[in-house]
Amino acid sequence: MSIVSIRTQRALTAAAFSILATLQLGTGLAQVPHDVTHIQPTAILSLKHPLETTPVREHSPIQVPFRLEIRPGLAGAKPTIDVAVCEENTNNCLEFPRVTPPWTSPLGSKLPIRAPVAGAAMPITFVACVSSRDNSQVLGCGHQLASGNTKVDVAMSFSVFFDSFTIQHTRAHNKDTTFYYLAGVENRQKIPEAHSCSGKLGPFIESNVFCLGPTSAGDISDGTHKLSNIRVGEFEWVPGSTKSVTFAFATVNYGTPRGVGPVVDMRSIALNHVLSKLDAPNSGVLEDFTSEINDLDGWRGCDGPTAAGAKRIFNFRDSSQQEPTIDELTRDSGEFTTSSKKFVVPSQTGCGGSSVYQVRWTVKRNSWKQS
């Protein structure tokens, strides 16, 4: 073989791996070193499930549209190769076999992936490459031709749960006839009206419940009493957005026979107080409003509140707000659980003395998955 032929063969071989490739995903321009590779992202992230708008929910299945253009390489070389478009650093690939330039991926080409963890403008990166297969014939990325990226806002979803309450001392002599309440809304959300609050026992069928109670827990004595799926939400936010959720809870003893004296349903009056706290100023510190309810006229016998608190949790930090955010509280394990202070409430003369209750609640990040 002549020296000229050898040189020609080498040039064609190099050309085969210097194919001019364009992978379009969003907006922006990136280049792969050593190749004349142009990346002009133009498509945006679209959802496969459940929505077709952004933000998407973290870890949910989505489809990312892309456009891949293969152009002839150096000296006009047009080698036929197998091409793959892959999610960066994974074997999640879509293959296009026996591609001969000039060639453009079919209209509507999409690669299914899982959405990133929640955050604003989260990057999604694809690479286009010569297809490769391992010993098990698993498709992967060989020689890289191009890369492209786009960004998308990704939301987390969460609910607030009333897990349990612990009685260390009842308000009545032996047992309290206990009813409980839970309500919660995000800022700028309409406060629920009392008649819309669900009085059902959990678990609830509804996916979005923002107010429940009064719900009976029965006649109970000292000890920890777990509740089943008592929650408000869910809420769906992009971390860092200027949002907050305020929730309020209460427990009352309401067991005095109703046959004597004026008929006033103090349980409903207590509910109105719980709802009023959803729109009240709150710095993030637990507000104890048991005394407000306890001072109301209309309680009889040993009846009255045993715990009542309101708490605001934030989705952002700024100069006036330095409380841990919901993302910070739930990012590592998917939930944050804590117990309230002990609520000590004086009972009427001749009853069991001051009641002592403690409430346990959880913020559960429903969209969380182990990294």
Residue pairs with C-beta under 8 A, 6 or more apart in sequence:
11 74
11 75
12 75
12 77
12 79
14 73
14 74
15 73
15 74
15 75
15 77
15 79
16 73
16 77
16 79
16 81
17 73
17 130
17 143
18 35
18 36
18 73
18 74
19 70
19 71
19 72
19 73
19 77
19 79
19 81
19 101
19 145
20 35
20 36
20 37
20 38
20 70
20 71
20 72
20 73
20 101
21 35
21 37
21 68
21 69
21 70
21 71
21 128
21 145
21 146
22 37
22 38
22 39
22 40
22 67
22 68
22 69
22 70
22 71
22 146
23 39
23 41
23 66
23 67
23 68
23 69
23 85
23 126
23 127
23 128
23 145
23 146
23 147
23 148
24 39
24 40
24 41
24 42
24 43
24 66
24 67
24 68
24 69
24 148
25 41
25 42
25 43
25 64
25 65
25 66
25 124
25 126
25 148
25 149
25 150
26 41
26 42
26 43
26 44
26 45
26 148
26 149
26 150
26 151
27 41
27 42
27 150
28 39
28 41
28 149
28 150
29 38
29 39
29 40
29 41
30 39
30 147
30 148
30 149
31 37
31 38
31 39
32 39
32 144
32 145
32 146
32 147
35 145
37 145
37 146
38 146
39 146
39 147
39 148
41 148
41 149
41 150
42 67
43 64
43 65
43 66
43 67
43 150
44 65
44 150
44 152
45 54
45 56
45 62
45 64
45 65
45 124
45 150
45 152
46 52
46 62
46 63
46 64
46 65
46 110
47 53
47 54
47 56
47 60
47 62
47 63
48 61
48 62
48 63
48 112
49 60
49 61
49 62
50 57
50 60
51 57
54 152
54 153
55 152
55 153
55 154
55 155
55 236
55 238
56 62
56 115
56 152
56 153
56 154
56 155
57 115
57 154
57 155
57 156
57 157
57 236
57 367
58 115
58 116
58 117
58 118
58 154
58 155
58 156
58 367
58 368
58 369
59 114
59 115
59 117
59 367
59 368
59 369
60 114
60 115
60 367
61 112
61 113
61 114
61 115
62 112
62 113
62 114
62 115
63 110
63 111
63 112
63 113
64 110
64 111
64 113
64 124
64 126
64 150
65 108
65 109
65 110
66 85
66 105
66 109
66 110
66 111
66 126
66 148
67 104
67 105
67 109
68 83
68 85
68 96
68 104
68 105
68 109
68 128
68 146
69 102
69 103
69 104
69 105
70 83
70 99
70 101
70 102
70 103
70 104
70 145
71 101
71 102
72 78
72 101
72 102
73 79
73 101
78 100
78 101
79 100
80 98
80 99
80 100
81 98
81 99
81 130
81 131
82 95
82 96
82 97
82 98
82 99
82 130
82 131
83 95
83 96
83 99
83 128
83 129
83 130
83 131
83 145
84 93
84 94
84 95
84 96
84 128
84 129
84 130
84 131
84 132
84 139
84 140
84 141
85 93
85 94
85 96
85 105
85 109
85 111
85 126
85 127
85 128
86 92
86 93
86 94
86 111
86 126
86 127
86 128
86 129
86 140
86 141
87 93
87 111
87 113
87 124
87 125
87 126
88 125
88 126
88 127
88 147
91 138
91 139
91 140
92 111
92 112
92 113
93 111
93 131
93 139
93 140
93 141
94 109
94 111
95 131
95 139
96 103
96 105
97 131
111 126
113 124
115 122
115 152
115 154
116 122
116 123
116 124
116 152
116 154
117 154
117 371
118 154
118 155
118 156
118 238
118 239
118 327
118 367
119 153
119 154
119 238
119 239
119 240
120 153
120 238
120 239
120 240
120 241
121 151
121 152
121 153
122 151
122 152
122 153
122 154
123 149
123 150
123 151
124 149
124 150
124 151
124 152
125 147
125 148
125 149
126 147
126 148
126 149
127 141
127 144
127 146
127 147
128 144
128 145
128 146
128 147
128 148
129 141
129 142
129 143
129 144
129 145
130 142
130 143
130 145
131 139
131 140
131 141
131 142
132 139
132 140
132 141
132 142
133 139
133 140
134 140
153 238
154 238
155 236
155 237
155 238
155 367
156 236
156 237
156 238
156 239
156 326
156 327
156 330
156 365
156 367
156 368
157 233
157 234
157 235
157 236
157 365
157 366
157 367
158 233
158 234
158 235
158 326
158 330
158 363
158 364
158 365
158 366
158 367
159 231
159 232
159 233
159 234
159 235
159 363
159 364
159 366
160 182
160 184
160 231
160 232
160 233
160 245
160 247
160 313
160 361
160 362
160 363
160 364
161 229
161 230
161 231
161 361
161 362
161 363
161 364
162 180
162 182
162 227
162 230
162 231
162 249
162 359
162 361
163 226
163 227
163 230
163 337
163 360
163 361
163 362
164 224
164 225
164 226
164 227
164 359
164 360
165 178
165 180
165 224
165 225
165 227
165 251
165 307
165 357
165 358
165 359
165 360
166 223
166 224
166 225
166 339
166 357
166 358
166 360
167 176
167 220
167 221
167 222
167 223
167 224
167 225
167 306
167 355
167 356
167 357
168 222
168 342
168 356
168 357
168 358
169 222
169 352
169 353
169 354
169 355
169 356
170 176
170 221
170 222
170 253
170 352
170 355
171 253
171 302
171 303
171 304
171 306
171 345
171 347
171 351
171 352
171 354
171 355
172 253
172 255
172 301
172 302
172 347
172 351
172 352
173 302
173 351
173 352
174 221
174 352
175 219
175 220
175 221
175 255
176 219
176 220
176 221
176 253
176 255
176 306
176 355
177 216
177 218
177 219
177 253
177 254
177 255
178 216
178 217
178 218
178 219
178 220
178 225
178 251
178 252
178 253
178 254
178 306
179 213
179 214
179 215
179 216
179 217
179 251
179 252
179 254
179 267
180 213
180 214
180 215
180 217
180 227
180 230
180 249
180 250
180 251
180 252
181 197
181 212
181 213
181 214
181 215
181 248
181 249
181 250
181 251
181 270
181 271
181 274
182 211
182 212
182 213
182 230
182 231
182 232
182 247
182 248
182 249
183 192
183 197
183 210
183 211
183 212
183 213
183 232
183 247
183 248
183 249
183 274
183 275
183 278
184 210
184 211
184 232
184 233
184 245
184 246
184 247
184 248
184 278
185 191
185 192
185 210
185 232
185 245
185 246
185 278
186 235
186 237
186 243
186 244
186 245
186 246
187 243
187 244
187 245
187 246
189 210
191 275
191 278
191 279
192 210
192 211
192 275
193 275
194 211
194 268
194 271
194 272
194 275
196 211
197 211
197 212
197 213
197 271
197 275
198 204
198 206
198 209
198 211
198 212
198 213
199 212
199 213
199 214
199 215
200 212
200 215
201 215
201 216
201 228
202 227
202 228
202 229
202 230
202 231
203 228
203 229
204 212
204 229
204 231
207 234
208 233
208 234
209 231
209 232
209 233
210 232
210 233
211 232
211 275
212 230
212 232
213 250
213 271
213 274
214 252
214 254
214 267
214 268
214 270
214 271
215 230
217 225
217 227
217 251
219 255
231 364
232 247
233 245
234 366
235 243
235 245
237 243
237 315
237 326
239 315
239 325
239 326
239 327
240 315
240 316
240 325
240 327
241 315
241 316
242 315
242 316
243 314
243 315
243 316
244 312
244 313
244 314
244 315
245 312
245 313
245 326
246 277
246 278
246 279
246 282
246 310
246 311
246 312
246 313
247 278
247 310
247 311
247 313
247 361
248 274
248 275
248 277
248 278
248 308
248 309
248 310
248 311
249 274
249 307
249 308
249 309
249 310
249 359
249 361
250 270
250 273
250 274
250 290
250 293
250 305
250 307
250 308
250 309
251 305
251 306
251 307
251 308
251 357
251 359
252 266
252 267
252 270
252 293
252 303
252 304
252 305
252 306
253 302
253 303
253 304
253 305
253 306
253 355
254 266
254 267
254 303
255 301
255 302
255 303
256 300
256 301
256 302
256 303
257 301
260 300
261 300
262 298
264 298
266 296
266 298
266 299
266 303
269 293
269 296
269 298
270 293
270 305
270 308
273 289
273 292
273 293
273 308
274 308
277 287
277 289
277 310
278 310
280 287
280 310
282 310
282 311
282 312
283 312
283 323
284 311
284 312
284 313
284 314
284 321
284 323
286 309
286 310
286 311
286 340
286 341
287 309
287 310
287 311
288 308
288 309
288 341
288 343
289 308
289 309
289 310
290 305
290 306
290 307
290 308
290 309
290 343
290 345
291 345
292 308
293 304
293 305
293 308
294 304
294 305
294 345
294 346
299 348
301 348
301 351
302 347
302 348
302 351
302 352
304 345
304 347
304 348
305 345
306 343
306 345
306 355
306 357
307 340
307 343
307 345
307 357
307 358
307 359
308 343
309 340
309 341
309 343
309 359
311 361
313 323
313 325
313 326
313 329
313 363
314 321
314 323
314 325
314 326
315 325
315 326
315 327
316 325
317 323
317 325
326 336
326 363
326 365
329 336
329 363
330 336
330 363
330 364
330 365
330 368
331 365
333 368
334 364
334 365
334 368
334 369
335 362
335 363
335 364
335 365
335 368
336 362
336 363
337 360
337 361
337 362
337 363
338 360
338 361
338 362
339 358
339 359
339 360
340 358
340 359
340 360
340 361
341 358
342 356
342 357
342 358
343 355
343 356
343 357
343 358
343 359
344 354
344 355
344 356
345 354
345 355
345 357
346 354
347 353
347 354
347 355
